[in-house]
Amino acid sequence: MNEWNQDDLSLFMEKGGTGALYFFTPLCGTCQLAGKMLQVVEKIVELEMGKMNLNFYPALAEKFEIESVPCLLLIKNGQVKERIYAFHSVPYLLDKIKGELMKKADA
């Protein structure tokens, strides 16, 4: 998973990107475990994924209404669809991502 900066995020949102953005802090043990789960998820699904250290982007916590870390934003067409704080397991994350980001548009 690539580390994104403010420019990467802005470009992703402006182009109406669909993917997942993981917010973490380096000293958070739960964040480290969640990051490992996301590395597995990234190998299974073809989806643009990025991560950002929230310590460097405090304004984004307010902008995206992030309550705590770890936080995974599921973004579809440049819009935040869901915030995940409890990562549970790899199958749980796969279900969430496939259900929210990879389903076909409603006909």
Backbone as a ProteinNet text record, in pm:
[ID]
protein_1_A
[PRIMARY]
MNEWNQDDLSLFMEKGGTGALYFFTPLCGTCQLAGKMLQVVEKIVELEMGKMNLNFYPALAEKFEIESVPCLLLIKNGQVKERIYAFHSVPYLLDKIKGELMKKADA
[TERTIARY]
85.6	0	90.1	66.2	149.4	109.5	210.4	185.6	146.8	33.1	-14.5	20.2	30.9	43.1	-83.3	-86.9	-205.3	-234.9	-131.6	-151.3	-210.2	-160.1	-213.2	-361.5	-396.6	-535.9	-623.6	-577.9	-655.6	-680.2	-577.3	-590.9	-688.8	-677.9	-767.8	-914.1	-939.5	-1076.6	-1128.3	-1045.1	-1087.5	-1120.2	-1046.8	-1074.6	-1189.9	-1251.7	-1364.7	-1322.3	-1209.9	-1152.6	-1236.7	-1217.7	-1280.5	-1169.3	-1171.6	-1068.7	-1081	-971.5	-970.2	-852.1	-876	-771.5	-762.5	-644.4	-619.6	-546.1	-607.6	-545.3	-493.9	-371.3	-307.1	-215	-163.7	-51.8	51	179.4	282.6	296.8	263.3	279.8	157.7	56.1	-68	-53.1	-57.7	-44.8	-158.9	-279.8	-394.9	-379.9	-323	-298.6	-200.9	-100.5	-2.5	-68.7	-155.5	-227	-322.8	-394.4	-487.4	-411.9	-294.4	-212.9	-172.6	-140.9	-105.1	-226	-342.5	-464.3	-486.9	-465.9	-487.4	-384.7	-265.3	-166.2	-216.3	-281.4	-338.5	-454.2	-541.9	-656	-608.1	-504.5	-451.7	-405.4	-355.8	-309.9	-427.6	-544	-660.8	-749.3	-770.9	-861.2	-781.4	-832.4	-770.7	-841.3	-779.7	-842.2	-732.4	-752.2	-654.6	-662.9	-548.5	-544.1	-425.1	-447.6	-340.7	-347.5	-239.1	-237.7	-176.1	-222.4	-172.3	-155.1	-41.4	-14.8	-91.5	-192.7	-279.9	-206.7	-92.5	-14.4	29.1	49.6	94.8	-19.4	-141.9	-256.8	-375.1	-357.7	-467.7	-593	-577.7	-695.5	-783.8	-723.1	-801.9	-890.7	-847.3	-930.3	-1063.3	-1055.8	-1178	-1256.6	-1187.8	-1254.9	-1332.4	-1270.4	-1334.1	-1405.7	-1413.3	-1482.4	-1428.7	-1297.4	-1231.7	-1230.5	-1287.2	-1301	-1183.7	-1118.9	-1004.7	-927.5	-811.1	-732.8	-725.3	-714.9	-710.8	-847.1	-843.3	-966.7	-945.4	-1038.9	-1035.5	-1154.3	-1126.1	-1232.7	-1255.3	-1378.9	-1415.9	-1472.6	-1406.6	-1439.4	-1484.2	-1600.6	-1651.8	-1685.3	-1630.1	-1651.2	-1620.7	-1514.1	-1470.3	-1550.3	-1640	-1723.2	-1700.5	-1686.4	-1670.2	-1803.4	-1799.1	-1920.1	-1929.4	-1813.2	-1814.2	-1681.2	-1686.9	-1568.1	-1565.2	-1452.7	-1439.2	-1334.5	-1373.1	-1281.9	-1244.7	-1335.8	-1311.3	-1282	-1161	-1117	-1150.8	-1177.7	-1220.5	-1129.3	-1133.3	-1058.9	-1043.9	-958.8	-942.2	-1073	-1141.9	-1269.2	-1372.7	-1375	-1466.6	-1434.8	-1306.5	-1266.6	-1297.7	-1273.3	-1304.9	-1453.9	-1536.8	-1681.9	-1723.5	-1667.3	-1701	-1659.6	-1537.1	-1485.5	-1563.5	-1584	-1657.3	-1801.6	-1861.3	-2000	-2019.5	-1927.4	-1943.8	-1880.8	-1766.5	-1691.9	-1695.3	-1720.9	-1708	-1841.5	-1951	-2081.5	-2119.7	-2201.1	-2247.4	-2342	-2345.9	-2436.6	-2580.6	-2664.2	-2806.1	-2869.9	-2940.9	-3004.1	-3145.8
-116.4	0	122.5	210.1	330.1	436.7	505.2	619.4	738	796.5	911.4	1039.7	1148.3	1281.3	1360.1	1483.8	1567.6	1576.9	1589.1	1599.2	1470.4	1356	1226.9	1215.1	1253.3	1245.6	1340.2	1462.4	1560.5	1511.6	1457.6	1406	1290	1198.9	1083.7	1128	1222.8	1269.7	1348.2	1432.9	1515	1431.5	1322.5	1237.2	1140.8	1150.2	1064.2	920.6	904.1	771.4	682.9	553	452.8	369.4	359.1	284.1	298.4	269.1	273	357	434.5	518.2	486	445.8	401.4	510.5	556.6	654.8	583.1	614.4	548	645.7	603.7	670.5	562.5	593.7	490.3	423.8	490.6	432.3	353.9	344.8	275.4	126.5	41.2	-102.9	-159.7	-112.7	-158.5	-119	-2.4	42.6	-50.9	-96.9	-186.8	-318.2	-370.3	-493.5	-471.7	-361.1	-329.2	-313.5	-253.2	-236.1	-369.8	-467.1	-600.9	-668.2	-650.8	-705.5	-643.5	-513.6	-445.3	-486.2	-523.3	-573.5	-702.9	-787.4	-911.6	-878.5	-788.9	-748.4	-693.6	-612.7	-550.4	-654.6	-767.3	-873.3	-949.3	-943	-1019.1	-938.9	-812.7	-731.1	-632.6	-606.2	-506	-374.4	-293.3	-169.6	-71.2	53	155.1	178.1	164.4	180.6	267.2	354.8	438.7	446.4	495.3	514	649.2	707.2	837.6	839.4	891.4	908.8	1032.6	1011.6	1121	1226.5	1191.1	1290.5	1406.5	1379.2	1481.8	1557.8	1507.8	1569.1	1586.5	1662.1	1676.1	1740.5	1825.1	1888.4	1784.6	1676.2	1571.7	1497.9	1490	1426.2	1500.2	1631.2	1711.8	1703.2	1715.1	1713	1583.3	1470.5	1340.2	1286.7	1368.7	1332.4	1202.2	1191.7	1073	1084.5	985	987.7	924.7	826.2	759	683.5	634.3	549	410.3	308.4	309.7	342.9	401	435	405.9	332.4	302.2	369.8	459.1	523.5	444.9	407.1	345.2	455.7	480.3	593.6	541.7	587.7	548.3	673.8	682.7	798.1	930.5	930	1051.2	1089.3	1002	1030.2	923.3	964.6	869.2	798.3	665.5	584.2	525	495	433.3	457.1	464.1	471.3	344.5	276.2	153.6	178	152.8	168.8	34.5	-61.2	-195.4	-288	-337.5	-412.8	-562	-615.2	-753	-859.2	-874.3	-981.1	-947.6	-1022.5	-1003.4	-1034	-1145.9	-1171.9	-1060.3	-1004.4	-892.8	-773.7	-739.4	-626.4	-653.6	-775.5	-810.9	-795.8	-842.6	-830	-683.3	-602.1	-459	-392.5	-419.7	-357.1	-404.7	-533.7	-587.5	-537.9	-531.8	-487.4	-340.6	-257.6	-113	-60.2	-112	-51.7	-129.8	-259	-340	-391.2	-353.4	-396.4	-315.1	-373.7	-306.4	-193.3	-92.1	21.4	-28.8	27.3	-11.5	22.6	-73.8	-54.4	-6.7
0	0	0	-92.9	-105.3	-4.6	46.2	134.6	46	76	-0.8	71.5	-6.7	51.5	13.5	52	26.6	-123.1	-206.3	-351.3	-408.7	-362.4	-408.7	-375.3	-253.7	-210.5	-291.9	-310.5	-387.6	-529.5	-592.9	-729.1	-733.9	-638.2	-630.7	-618.3	-529.3	-506.2	-626.6	-685.9	-799.9	-922	-941.8	-1058.1	-1032.6	-914.2	-880.6	-858.5	-791.1	-769.9	-680.5	-698.5	-613.7	-552.5	-420.3	-351.5	-201.4	-133.2	12.7	59.2	162.9	221.4	370.2	411.5	548.3	624.9	732.9	821.1	944.9	984.2	1096.9	1168.1	1281.8	1346.9	1377.7	1365.5	1375.1	1511.9	1619.5	1752.3	1799.7	1717.2	1751.6	1718.1	1820.1	1798.5	1716.2	1741.3	1663.7	1517.6	1493.2	1355.7	1284.8	1356.8	1296.3	1255.1	1341.1	1309.1	1191.6	1193.3	1084.5	952.8	957.5	837.5	777.3	862.7	813.7	747.5	806.1	744.8	607.1	597.1	469.8	364.3	406.2	310.5	246.3	325.2	272	177.6	220.6	138	3.9	8.2	-112.8	-214.9	-168	-258.2	-320.2	-256.3	-301.5	-396.3	-366.2	-448.5	-533.5	-651.5	-737.8	-711.5	-628.8	-584.6	-548.8	-584.2	-547.2	-396.4	-330.6	-185.5	-147.9	-51.6	-1	149.9	209.5	354.5	385.7	495.9	538.4	689.9	733.9	875.3	922.1	1004.4	1046.4	1129.3	1187.6	1262.2	1172.4	1044.1	950.3	884.1	897.9	829	925	1032.9	1129.8	1070.4	969.3	908.8	838.7	792.8	726.5	825.4	951.6	1054	1066.2	1060.4	1068.1	937.8	826.2	695.9	673.5	708.3	685.3	808.9	914.9	1038.3	1097.8	1102.7	1157.6	1308.8	1375	1520	1591.5	1527.7	1589.1	1482	1520.6	1430.2	1492.3	1413.1	1267.8	1208.8	1088.7	1017.3	869	812.4	670.3	604.5	510.4	434.8	306.8	282.4	156.2	68.9	-42.5	-128.5	-264.3	-308.8	-439.5	-518.3	-637.8	-724.8	-653.9	-575.1	-507	-384.3	-338.8	-222.2	-115.2	10	119.6	141.3	129.7	146.9	285.8	345	477.9	547.3	680.9	765.3	849.3	846.7	925.7	1033.4	1158.4	1271.5	1333.4	1327.6	1381.7	1264.5	1256.2	1139.2	1147.1	1263.4	1288.6	1226.9	1092.7	1026	877.5	809.6	665.4	591.5	621.4	551.6	573.4	694.5	722.5	632	621.6	537.6	390.6	346	206.9	179.1	270.8	253.9	246	333.7	334.5	202.9	159.9	37.3	-84.6	-94.3	-210	-209.4	-92.8	-83.3	-115.1	-72.5	-89.7	-217.1	-254.2	-364.6	-494.4	-488.9	-608.1	-661.5	-595.6	-645	-768.3	-850.3	-971.6	-933.7	-1017.1	-994.2	-999.7	-916	-915.7	-1049.8	-1102.6	-1234.7	-1219.6
[MASK]
+++++++++++++++++++++++++++++++++++++++++++++++++++++++++++++++++++++++++++++++++++++++++++++++++++++++++++

